[in-house]
Amino acid sequence: MAVGILPGLFIDALAGVVQALAGERMPMQSGVEWLSIVPIAQSRSSYNGLLVFLFMVISGVLAAFAIHRLASDRLRRAPAWDCGYPDASPATQYTASSFAQPIRRVFGSAVFRAREQVTMPPPGDTGPARLHVVLHDPVWEALYLPLAAGISFTAERLNGLQFLTIRQFLSLVFAALVILLLVLALWP
């Protein structure tokens, strides 16, 4: 914390090490007023950690004073936030589709080639409305689907290794060891 509040003193203390490692160093900071850091020229860029720290302390004290002295201390009771639905059943809760819908509406047709089909019951019918969404993610289909297919293919082929007998497994380990030793022996 002290390094952030009084950085000029630490910059001056480390100047010799920086000079030895980098060949350059920042100008001496101890002569700068208000313990500021001036890397190039005071008119171009400077930083005063002490002033920033004092601003944070004064702001925090004023905020705490305002909250504790000026705010009401009455206890208010109200129902917990319920999104406008007083009954907390699963039918009234947000789902993943609820969170994704704004993104799908904005980027759906351009990026995901989204197609929505809404089926509304006729007036007087008490049946539910239906929303059917079809998405095609071109990035997923171009990059991840072939990779997932390759991994599934390899996993299916290697699945038989689980069911080897101890003799077959030891033979496989021995063959792998011989092949690796041959590769090392023939390596240029």
C-alpha positions as CSV (number, residue, x, y, z in Angstrom):
1,M,0.0,0.0,0.0
2,A,2.8,2.4,0.8
3,V,4.3,1.9,-2.7
4,G,1.0,3.2,-4.2
5,I,0.8,6.1,-1.8
6,L,4.4,7.3,-2.0
7,P,5.7,5.8,-5.2
8,G,8.4,8.4,-5.8
9,L,10.3,7.3,-2.8
10,F,10.3,3.7,-3.9
11,I,11.3,4.7,-7.5
12,D,14.3,6.6,-6.2
13,A,15.2,3.6,-3.9
14,L,15.1,1.2,-6.9
15,A,16.8,3.5,-9.3
16,G,20.2,1.8,-9.0
17,V,18.8,-1.6,-9.7
18,V,16.8,-0.3,-12.7
19,Q,19.9,1.5,-14.0
20,A,21.9,-1.7,-13.8
21,L,19.2,-3.9,-15.4
22,A,17.7,-1.6,-18.1
23,G,20.5,0.9,-18.6
24,E,18.0,3.8,-18.0
25,R,16.2,5.2,-15.1
26,M,13.5,7.7,-14.3
27,P,14.4,11.2,-13.2
28,M,14.9,11.7,-9.4
29,Q,11.5,12.0,-7.8
30,S,12.4,13.2,-4.4
31,G,12.7,16.9,-5.5
32,V,9.2,16.9,-7.1
33,E,6.7,18.8,-5.0
34,W,3.8,17.0,-3.3
35,L,5.6,13.6,-3.8
36,S,4.3,13.3,-7.3
37,I,5.7,11.0,-10.0
38,V,6.8,12.8,-13.1
39,P,8.1,10.3,-15.6
40,I,8.8,12.8,-18.5
41,A,7.6,16.3,-17.9
42,Q,5.2,17.6,-15.3
43,S,3.0,19.3,-17.9
44,R,2.6,16.0,-19.9
45,S,2.1,13.3,-17.3
46,S,2.2,13.0,-13.6
47,Y,0.7,10.9,-10.8
48,N,0.3,11.7,-7.2
49,G,-0.5,8.6,-5.1
50,L,-0.8,10.6,-1.9
51,L,-3.5,12.9,-3.4
52,V,-5.4,9.9,-4.8
53,F,-5.2,8.2,-1.4
54,L,-6.5,11.3,0.4
55,F,-9.3,11.7,-2.1
56,M,-10.4,8.1,-1.5
57,V,-10.2,8.5,2.3
58,I,-12.1,11.8,2.3
59,S,-14.7,10.4,-0.2
60,G,-15.2,7.3,1.9
61,V,-15.5,9.2,5.2
62,L,-18.1,11.6,3.6
63,A,-20.0,8.7,2.2
64,A,-20.0,6.9,5.5
65,F,-21.1,10.0,7.3
66,A,-23.9,10.6,4.8
67,I,-25.2,7.1,5.0
68,H,-25.0,6.8,8.8
69,R,-26.2,10.3,9.7
70,L,-28.5,11.4,6.9
71,A,-30.2,8.1,5.9
72,S,-33.3,6.8,7.6
73,D,-32.6,4.1,10.2
74,R,-36.2,2.8,10.1
75,L,-36.5,-0.9,9.2
76,R,-38.6,-1.4,6.1
77,R,-40.1,-4.8,5.4
78,A,-41.1,-5.8,1.9
79,P,-41.3,-9.0,-0.1
80,A,-38.0,-10.1,-1.7
81,W,-37.5,-9.1,-5.3
82,D,-39.7,-11.4,-7.3
83,C,-39.5,-10.0,-10.9
84,G,-43.2,-9.0,-10.7
85,Y,-44.4,-12.5,-9.9
86,P,-45.5,-12.9,-6.3
87,D,-45.6,-16.7,-6.6
88,A,-42.2,-18.3,-6.8
89,S,-43.1,-21.3,-8.9
90,P,-40.7,-22.7,-11.5
91,A,-43.0,-21.5,-14.2
92,T,-42.4,-17.9,-13.3
93,Q,-38.6,-18.1,-12.9
94,Y,-36.0,-17.0,-15.4
95,T,-34.4,-19.7,-17.6
96,A,-31.4,-19.8,-19.8
97,S,-33.6,-19.0,-22.8
98,S,-34.8,-15.9,-21.0
99,F,-31.2,-14.6,-20.6
100,A,-30.3,-15.6,-24.2
101,Q,-33.3,-14.1,-25.9
102,P,-32.0,-10.5,-26.1
103,I,-28.8,-11.7,-27.5
104,R,-30.6,-13.9,-30.0
105,R,-32.9,-11.1,-31.0
106,V,-30.0,-8.7,-31.7
107,F,-27.5,-11.1,-33.3
108,G,-29.7,-14.1,-34.2
109,S,-30.5,-13.5,-37.8
110,A,-27.0,-12.2,-38.8
111,V,-24.8,-14.5,-36.7
112,F,-26.8,-17.6,-35.8
113,R,-29.2,-17.7,-38.7
114,A,-32.0,-18.0,-36.1
115,R,-35.5,-18.7,-37.2
116,E,-38.4,-18.3,-34.8
117,Q,-41.8,-19.7,-35.3
118,V,-44.6,-18.6,-33.0
119,T,-47.8,-20.6,-32.8
120,M,-50.7,-18.7,-31.2
121,P,-53.9,-20.4,-30.4
122,P,-57.1,-18.8,-31.9
123,P,-59.1,-16.5,-29.7
124,G,-61.1,-18.4,-27.1
125,D,-58.8,-21.4,-27.2
126,T,-57.2,-22.1,-23.9
127,G,-54.2,-24.0,-25.4
128,P,-50.7,-22.6,-24.8
129,A,-48.8,-20.5,-27.3
130,R,-45.7,-22.2,-28.6
131,L,-42.3,-20.7,-29.6
132,H,-40.0,-22.8,-31.7
133,V,-36.5,-21.5,-32.3
134,V,-33.9,-23.0,-34.7
135,L,-30.3,-21.8,-34.4
136,H,-27.3,-22.6,-36.6
137,D,-24.0,-21.5,-35.1
138,P,-21.5,-21.4,-38.0
139,V,-18.4,-21.2,-35.7
140,W,-19.6,-24.2,-33.8
141,E,-20.4,-26.1,-37.0
142,A,-17.1,-25.2,-38.7
143,L,-14.6,-25.5,-35.9
144,Y,-15.9,-27.5,-33.0
145,L,-18.2,-30.1,-34.7
146,P,-15.3,-31.6,-36.7
147,L,-13.1,-31.6,-33.7
148,A,-15.8,-33.3,-31.5
149,A,-16.4,-35.8,-34.3
150,G,-12.6,-36.6,-34.4
151,I,-12.5,-37.0,-30.6
152,S,-15.5,-39.2,-30.6
153,F,-14.1,-41.4,-33.4
154,T,-10.8,-41.7,-31.5
155,A,-12.5,-42.4,-28.2
156,E,-14.6,-45.2,-29.8
157,R,-11.5,-46.8,-31.3
158,L,-9.5,-46.6,-28.1
159,N,-12.4,-47.8,-25.9
160,G,-11.3,-51.4,-26.5
161,L,-8.2,-50.7,-24.5
162,Q,-10.2,-50.8,-21.4
163,F,-11.1,-54.5,-21.9
164,L,-7.6,-55.9,-22.6
165,T,-6.3,-58.8,-20.5
166,I,-3.2,-58.2,-18.4
167,R,-1.1,-60.1,-21.0
168,Q,-2.4,-57.9,-23.8
169,F,-1.9,-54.8,-21.8
170,L,1.7,-55.7,-20.9
171,S,2.4,-56.6,-24.5
172,L,1.1,-53.2,-25.6
173,V,3.3,-51.4,-23.0
174,F,6.3,-53.5,-24.1
175,A,5.7,-52.7,-27.8
176,A,5.3,-49.0,-27.0
177,L,8.6,-49.1,-25.1
178,V,10.5,-50.8,-27.9
179,I,9.1,-48.3,-30.5
180,L,10.1,-45.3,-28.3
181,L,13.6,-46.8,-27.8
182,L,14.0,-47.3,-31.5
183,V,12.9,-43.7,-32.2
184,L,15.5,-42.5,-29.7
185,A,18.2,-44.7,-31.1
186,L,17.5,-43.5,-34.7
187,W,17.1,-39.9,-33.8
188,P,19.9,-37.8,-35.5
